[in-house]
Amino acid sequence: MKQLSLRAHAALILCRVLNQEGSLASLASSTPESRSKPQDSALLQEICFGTCRWYFQLEAILRLLITKPLKDKDADLRCLLLIGIYQLHYLRVPEYAVVNETVAATQALGKQWAKGLVNAVLRNFLRDSANLLERANASQESRYAHPLWLIKRIRSAWPDHWEEVLAANNQHPPMTLRVNSSKISRAEYLQLLNQADVAAHPGTLAATSVYLEVPRPVDALPGSREGLVSVQDEASQLIPGLMLLDNGLSILDACAAPGGKTCHILESVRSPARILAIDNDERRLERLHQNLSRLQLSAEVLVADAGAVNDWWDMQPFDRILLDAPCSATGIIRRHPDIKVLRRESDLDKLRQIQAGLLDSLWACLKPGGVLLYSTCSVLPEENCDIVKVFLAHHPDAIHEVIQADWGVECGLGRQLLPLPDGNDGFYFARLRKS
């Protein structure tokens, strides 16, 4: 792929994201360009993800550089300017190459008339970048690179930590591995990495977690194809321990795709009586099947709406249920920076209804004495402890069990991990037992 089409393609991907036509993960990986030379594919991803990561700051700078707003039909040109400013400010690409290739991309977009405009905007930014950034950062949206509604929500929820949370969201995420403890110990796998000259260190929360100093392709890691290791954030690796697993239990993983938690549960329990993994997204369940195959594991997998229990439940109750509920994903923004532009404050009401509905429905599937672990990758209390509080008020047979741990924040109901720059993602857990 030529560099010319790379910038134009990045602009078109960003334009579709801003139009709510899909996520970066789906749009950036579904085109022939994304499967070209590895270095081009990596640059395309860096430009798209980075521009979304800093979108609110880049947009504020662009408004200072353009006195006359662009027309709606020129949204692709606006995105081209945003990715140009992003490259000049955040990437180690020669300035002349960024300007030349971004200007040339106007032709690929059919906007040759805009060559002069793009050239002038980018060169004006280079001449006055420090002043422009200072002026743009007078607004909180630009200074923290988040939408204002989300800044307010996080500041209200975590008055002592909100700036650290926002700063962590703007970092590149670490690459974290989950060692398959049924095949190899973490210490043994760290030795394999050392022998392969891959710098890594153990995590501090989960006994199976390993952090790479520098990200690597998964297939290039020792033992990956043999099922010794998988990619998974450290926070979610806590789940099997929090579920109080044991042999001979029947286990339900609701909302299971793409299957990392299902596989970790199977790696942690030598002989479950039954494990059923459910998700309503058939495409994402293909990933679960692939993971099971690579790791040589087996589970019942069902395409279904977990909340519509009458459609799939055989009336055999489960000893353990994992409900990793759909949420705002505000704890994993650094991995999916397009959340900043895709998510709307109005989405929270719908998500809360889904979370509460799933919790109510799945409770009927739990045995007396059984445990349900409610988790989200959100940092917003209204999706976490507030949901649990309402649930407990309506279910007298539900008992909240305090999670005794030296990590995260005790929320009264459940425990919250906030995202750390070189550590775990943001995650919430609450353990409920049926009396």
Summary of the structure (lengths in Angstrom):
residues: 435
radius of gyration: 23.3
end to end distance: 60.9
largest distance: 71.1
contacts: 1455
relative contact order: 0.09
helix: 49%
strand: 15%
